[in-house]
Amino acid sequence: MQDADEPVARYDAAGNEIGVAPRGVVYRDGLWHASTGVLVRSGDGERVYLHRRSPDKLIFPGCYDCWAGGVLGPGETPDAAAARELEEELGVRGVAPTPIDRFAYDDGSVRYHVFLYEVRWDGPLRHQPEEVVWGDWVTLPQLREVLENPDRPFTPDGRMAIERWFTRRGGTGE
């Protein structure tokens, strides 16, 4: 279970850190904050790591996602948060995430600045059970199939991010 009292860095709509609030308050009140997402690709770039979120997550519980990541703590840089979350959620360490995109996500209730990264990784993966309940490597066409399958709910923010990723690469992921 996620700690609703965990301190989260508050941001304004322009992307400036402006304070701190508990995670539960940030989510409940739809306050601006920042979060990272790291796309884990195989060394050859042909596969991505798809996972299913724990049913105990405070937002988008039980949904599929291809981004490992999470909120920034007070004073934490996006680069540091990306590396921390990658190690916490999937046990990946010793590789520096490469920044690939940044945008504001606002669905009317969840509002945050998204800092996206990518790593190439062929090493072992270890799930943090509180965060990830299932995961496996999928090809890029298989990822597209998951995105199109209504029986496999995908996080709305993760969907937006991966669609941006595909679009920036001409739809191929290359």
C-alpha angles and dihedrals in degrees: 000000000000118000108248088195095057110124113248127190110250118219133190123236090265092059102258122136107243107167147311135285135169114271092241092053092047091054096039095049097036092239121177114257137146134254139177131225125194121197109211111209128181116255091260091048092234097113138041129202111251119192141175120234122235116264086235095065113122093228129031094002117194094008126134119249139170096203123086109205151095149194125317118247122225110298093359118139120229090242092054093045092050092052092044095049093045090055094042097047103034106012092243114149140151094051123094115229113235116225111240109163147357130198143146117259117203121162093166095267106037114053125176147135109251120215109191127199139173134212133183111224136168097166129102122298126213121191123221098228094215090057108029127037099175138008142168142162116267132182119245091255089051090051089053089052091053090049090054096045112095089196089065105058112209125203107263093225092046090050091052091048096049092045088054088048092052092045093051088054096049092261094296104090091233 
